Structures are given as C-alpha cells and as structure tokens.
Amino acid sequence: MSMTPSVNKALPDFEAPATGGVKVTPQSLLGKTVVLYFYPKDATPGCTTEAMQFRDKHDEFASAGAVVFGVSRDNMASHDKFKKNLELPFDLVADTEEKLCHMFGVVKNKIMYGKKVKGIERSTFLIDAEGVLRAEWRGIKVAGHVDEVLSAVQALREA
C-alpha cells in the first residue's frame, strides 16, 4: 500500500525535525494551513531564489493563515546556516533520511553530467487546517510559483 498523500485525503502520519527545535507532525500542523515546499539543496541558485520569494511573501502567507516549511535532504547545520544567511522567517525540515521526500514521492532519477542520480523534484504541497492535502505542484519552475501558491492559500481561506 502506498503511503503517498493524495489530494483531498488526510496526510499519513510522519514526524520530521526542523530548525528551531521544531518537530513537524500532522498533529502539530492541525488548525493551520500548511505549505510544504520540497527543494533540492540549500544555497544553490534556484533554491535560494525560491526561499527568498517565500520569505518576501511571508507576511502575506501569514495573514492568510498559512505556515510555510521548506524541506530538503540537507542536515540541520546546513539548514541553520541557509536560514540565517537569507533571514528566512520560516523553518526548514531536515529530511536527511529522505522519509518525507519518499512519502511525498518527490525523489526522482535525474541525469547529471551523464550519470543517473537520485534528486529531489521541486514540488509544493498545500495542506488545509484539517490536515487534508488540498493541492500539489510537482516539477515546478521557480518563476511565478510562490505567487501561485499564495493565491491557492488565499482561495482556500475564502472557501
């Protein structure tokens, strides 16, 4: 049986450590709209741009009742540094064992320099206050993405 979350279904159980000593579980997220965005690696160009866009729109996400978490396979030390350097107002999940990445089905085979490598497909998931997955964006391009997610969060709020 696949544990991959599907749209309009409640999230399977999980526990993931994040910066600031936060433990992320479906229970800890109840009552909040949650944006989980998966990205390949701290401090790389696309990931930095995406993190800064979520940062710059953070007040708008917060006023729409949403919390944002970035997720990658980087360790906590890397996340702490990335968060500090970019002054990110949200926490980053250190999915070093790829549990969340596999659960959400974002681990993909990529070709880099002619070799097959496992990489993280840039993807975002929107979870409502009841813990139900409401929207997913997979294999996204950074440009315009954060605005699209914000619109979906605001629409959810008005629903």
C-alpha positions as CSV (number, residue, x, y, z in Angstrom):
1,M,0.0,0.0,0.0
2,S,1.4,3.4,-1.0
3,M,1.7,6.0,1.8
4,T,1.9,8.8,-0.8
5,P,-0.5,11.5,0.2
6,S,-3.3,12.2,-2.3
7,V,-5.3,15.3,-2.9
8,N,-8.4,15.6,-0.7
9,K,-7.1,12.9,1.7
10,A,-5.7,13.3,5.1
11,L,-1.9,13.1,5.4
12,P,-0.4,9.8,6.6
13,D,1.5,10.0,9.9
14,F,5.0,11.3,10.0
15,E,7.5,13.1,12.2
16,A,10.2,15.3,10.9
17,P,12.8,17.6,12.7
18,A,13.0,21.2,11.6
19,T,15.1,24.2,12.5
20,G,14.4,26.0,15.8
21,G,13.9,22.6,17.6
22,V,10.5,22.2,15.9
23,K,9.1,18.7,15.3
24,V,6.7,18.6,12.4
25,T,3.9,16.1,12.6
26,P,0.4,16.1,11.1
27,Q,-0.9,16.7,14.7
28,S,1.4,19.7,15.2
29,L,0.0,21.2,12.0
30,L,-3.7,20.9,12.7
31,G,-5.6,24.2,12.7
32,K,-3.1,25.8,10.3
33,T,-3.0,25.9,6.5
34,V,0.4,24.5,5.7
35,V,2.7,25.0,2.7
36,L,5.4,22.3,2.4
37,Y,7.8,23.0,-0.3
38,F,10.5,20.5,-1.3
39,Y,13.6,21.7,-2.9
40,P,16.9,20.0,-4.0
41,K,19.6,21.7,-1.9
42,D,20.4,24.6,0.4
43,A,22.4,27.5,-1.0
44,T,22.1,26.5,-4.7
45,P,20.8,29.2,-7.1
46,G,17.2,28.0,-7.8
47,C,16.7,27.0,-4.2
48,T,18.0,30.3,-2.9
49,T,15.7,32.3,-5.2
50,E,12.7,30.1,-4.2
51,A,13.4,30.5,-0.5
52,M,13.8,34.3,-0.9
53,Q,10.4,34.5,-2.7
54,F,8.7,32.6,0.1
55,R,10.5,34.9,2.5
56,D,9.4,38.1,0.7
57,K,5.8,36.9,0.6
58,H,5.8,35.5,4.2
59,D,3.6,38.3,5.7
60,E,1.0,37.6,3.0
61,F,1.1,33.8,3.7
62,A,0.8,34.5,7.5
63,S,-2.1,36.9,7.1
64,A,-3.9,34.2,5.0
65,G,-3.4,31.9,8.0
66,A,-0.6,29.8,6.5
67,V,2.7,28.5,7.8
68,V,5.5,27.6,5.4
69,F,8.1,24.9,5.7
70,G,10.9,24.2,3.3
71,V,12.0,20.6,3.1
72,S,15.3,19.2,1.7
73,R,17.8,16.4,2.4
74,D,20.3,18.8,3.9
75,N,21.2,18.4,7.6
76,M,20.3,20.8,10.4
77,A,23.7,22.6,10.4
78,S,23.3,23.4,6.7
79,H,19.6,24.5,7.2
80,D,20.5,26.7,10.1
81,K,23.2,28.5,8.0
82,F,20.9,28.8,5.0
83,K,18.1,30.2,7.2
84,K,20.4,32.7,8.9
85,N,22.1,33.8,5.6
86,L,18.7,34.5,3.9
87,E,17.0,35.6,7.1
88,L,14.2,33.1,6.5
89,P,11.1,33.7,8.7
90,F,10.0,30.1,8.4
91,D,11.6,26.8,9.5
92,L,13.3,24.2,7.3
93,V,12.8,20.5,7.7
94,A,16.0,18.4,7.6
95,D,14.8,15.2,5.8
96,T,18.3,13.6,5.9
97,E,16.8,10.1,5.7
98,E,14.5,11.1,2.8
99,K,11.5,9.9,4.7
100,L,9.3,12.8,3.7
101,C,10.8,13.0,0.2
102,H,9.8,9.4,-0.4
103,M,6.4,9.7,1.3
104,F,5.5,12.7,-0.9
105,G,7.0,10.9,-4.0
106,V,9.5,13.7,-4.9
107,V,12.6,11.6,-5.2
108,K,13.3,11.3,-9.0
109,N,16.0,9.8,-11.1
110,K,17.8,12.7,-12.8
111,I,20.6,12.7,-15.3
112,M,23.5,14.9,-14.2
113,Y,26.7,15.0,-16.2
114,G,25.6,11.8,-18.0
115,K,25.2,9.9,-14.7
116,K,21.9,8.8,-13.2
117,V,21.5,10.4,-9.8
118,K,18.6,10.5,-7.4
119,G,17.4,14.0,-7.0
120,I,14.6,15.9,-5.4
121,E,12.0,17.2,-7.8
122,R,11.0,20.8,-6.8
123,S,7.4,20.3,-5.5
124,T,5.0,22.1,-3.2
125,F,2.0,20.7,-1.2
126,L,-0.8,22.7,0.3
127,I,-2.5,21.2,3.4
128,D,-5.6,22.6,5.0
129,A,-6.3,23.2,8.7
130,E,-7.9,19.7,9.0
131,G,-4.7,18.0,7.7
132,V,-6.1,17.3,4.3
133,L,-3.9,17.7,1.2
134,R,-5.7,20.3,-1.0
135,A,-3.2,20.9,-3.8
136,E,0.1,19.8,-5.2
137,W,2.5,21.3,-7.7
138,R,5.2,18.9,-9.0
139,G,8.3,19.5,-11.1
140,I,7.8,23.2,-10.9
141,K,9.8,26.2,-12.2
142,V,10.6,28.8,-9.6
143,A,9.4,31.8,-11.6
144,G,5.9,32.8,-10.6
145,H,5.4,29.7,-8.4
146,V,5.3,31.4,-5.0
147,D,2.5,33.8,-6.2
148,E,0.5,30.8,-7.5
149,V,0.8,29.1,-4.1
150,L,-0.2,32.2,-2.3
151,S,-3.3,32.6,-4.5
152,A,-4.3,29.0,-3.7
153,V,-3.8,29.6,0.1
154,Q,-6.0,32.8,-0.1
155,A,-8.6,30.9,-2.1
156,L,-8.6,28.1,0.5
157,R,-9.1,30.7,3.2
158,E,-12.1,32.2,1.3
159,A,-13.6,28.7,0.6
